[in-house]
């Protein structure tokens, strides 16, 4: 009886409890499903919105290189000495001084006259600080907009506490004011060279019509949202009352953690890589290859084995490494907020590379005295190259030193990097002062100094023999892609078959950047048939990396039109914008685009519209307009091409190239006008419909002649500045020929043929010119 009563009493309680549970569950479910709209777009809110919850991270970030990437020039931010200091270079007496609160410099301006300029911004903090001057500010610009900023070459060494003049590499002479490398030239322009990676949410806003900038950013330096993405949704959720983050948007930030390192690596890569921009609207979390085109292992920026030569900013090196393929990410070594190493000295490496006790951080491994420079992991596995005179940067390909490759293909190695100085006494005294760094030795050898080259070769051999003694039968010298690239670049036919096999190797064996470079070099070495065949094989695998697939698409720009349409047209739907971009450009250059009609033509035209947007990211550079002109010309839009050539000349009037190309296009139109309706229509649109076709064509021919006359002094300047560049001498020789100055043309073409005797076109052009000169004498 009692138990029955209890059960009767318990039943309503259970029902009430169940109702409460259902009510709470419903509320929780409603909370979960009532989130942000799926199409909600995050915006930039600034670091102050982050600080309230992330105090520790904010504290670490304060004073970091990201925090100090750029700032307004104030007493707190300027490190250089502006106390009426005179600094001399190239015969110029420059003065750095104060005008009240303003920081000033008296130096050579764009007109060649010494004048005063206000330093408005500082750039960087260690190991050097640079200074910027604003030009061409639109009087109607908003307060938060910045006009053209030029970076002074006079820079402050923050370690030595002294001014120094930052010369361009390999340019010992004084820069003239009209030189693009002069501090007022395009190569020293903040918007063109620096801004994108030193500020957050930067918008260049270059106006081609007025040639002015209205540049903006959400924060002046590299702040939280540069790496984590715009944070408005994250802040909104953090300040809300929900039990959950959002089911559509997660934390509302870029996903930088988790088992897959890609998100973090690709958040760092845009600024730590040598790349071109496909789409300026990148935000952290976006796919790298849908916004950027990573530069391949070009011979002028990397050594044949992928070691750094020019300034390549780490990422291109790191993706070659075993570390990358093992899933290592930046924050395994670097604190993500302070950017400092997580551990001192060798502990950065041995925190992971422990294995058996004492396997690596001992003399039996590195064969150097404990505590010496040779005992430091980074000096063997991450040798540095110094840029900007004072900034040593380490190679992040994290490789084992290979003196054997130095002996066989002439690449550098970390052992010789230290020990080459042992050969200093064998060289004439007048050469020793210029050989401070290993890179100085390499440069001298590459420029033909046989004594220095011999000293390097002796060192390489000595180091190779030492490694043989130390490691004996256990020494590992596996085949390396450097041997393939070196062979292709030197014309070794044996490298062809190796390259073809290497291109299709799996990524854990062959880094994708090296595979793409091998495919590109196959094409460059004149092996078009083999390169095209390999490219088709690559494109059959939709899972191949976009860097390799885009290279394959570019190679197919050299196939026949029907083949190009068959292979490339489907790639316009590829998930990677990089692949789409290279595919449509190749489709045009192959002639395949010109055979399209109907919906296929419309699809290709939409893709070409995207290429224009891509190129105009750099609308302040003549090269962007020239590339668009060339693409427009290839697709038969000669009016658009003419407009683009004109823009190139307006944007950079001092640059050679646009006038010559424009003149060549006009000559072709004139020659084809009597037979081609398209050519006839184009010159009529460009030069008016008054008069006969002959009169219109005459106007076009006169324009071409004027363009070539205007180009001639620019080519002459280039030939003088690049006296050892065969291609530049050849172009100047052709221009002289077209101007009618045959003796001068012969001199330049002879110079080109002497500089590059293996390039057949140079010697052929010289012989044809001499044959013509002889026939005219008869």
Helices and strands as residue ranges (DSSP letters): H 2-33, H 48-51, H 55-61, E 70-72, E 85-89, E 92-99, E 102-108, E 114-119, E 121-123, E 128-135, E 148-151, E 154-157, E 162-165, G 186-188, H 190-193, G 195-197, E 206-207, E 212-213, H 224-228, H 232-238, H 262-269, E 275-277, G 288-290, E 292-294, H 315-318, H 322-325, G 330-332, H 347-350, H 363-366, G 373-375, H 377-381, E 384-387, E 391-394, H 403-409, H 414-419, G 420-426, H 429-432, H 438-446, H 450-471, G 472-474, H 481-490, H 494-503, H 512-524, H 528-539, H 546-555, G 556-558, H 561-568, G 569-573, H 577-589, G 593-595, H 598-615, G 616-618, H 622-634, H 638-651, H 658-672, H 677-687, H 693-721, H 726-739, H 742-755, H 760-777
